Amino acid sequence: STGFMINGNLTLVDNNKAVFGTGSDLQIYHDGTNNQITSTNGDIVIQSPGGNWTYIKVAGGEQSVTAKANGSVELYYDNAKKVHTHSTGATITGYLHLGDGSPSTSGIGIGNSDDLQIYHDGNHSYLANTTGNLYITDDGYIELSSANGGEKYGTFIKDGAVELYYDNSLKMETKSYGGRLRG
């Protein structure tokens, strides 16, 4: 049986709903300002079994969300891709902002038990390692300094010296023969 067929537009004025389900579980309507899709029971599933992509677009046709069958999900800001998933994880393009808090509420936790934590508590910044050793590796030069490199605290040079500073003045350094103190 073909059921009910309409050849042409079905027009419902503001606040009149297309209602589906025995208990009016799905409602689609325009409230005079916004377009509404309401589910009063269960989830809303958007499925495109015949296509490879599902798109959510906003005004002007700008991309907002794209989901690919057996593949990535992409999030856009002003039609520019900012986050996308891939087989090995996710990539963020641009700046990632995390607010103030503890490592469990607003920070980065790495490891099964958040063993490495990076966070800001509103007053101070932390790089915290809670398991094992913390290794800082580089293939050249590491510098500890004030903001924007204004005042050096220490430098660590591959195959070279370790230099320690006081008030931006070199006071101690290692040499191939040992070390050197400066007055």
Salt bridges, closest charged atoms under 4 A:
ASP14 OD1 - HIS30 NE2 3.99
GLU74 OE2 - LYS81 NZ 3.60
ASP100 OD1 - HIS120 ND1 2.98
ASP139 OD1 - LYS158 NZ 2.58
GLU173 OE1 - LYS175 NZ 3.50
GLU173 OE2 - ARG180 NH1 3.93
GLU173 OE2 - ARG182 NH2 2.70
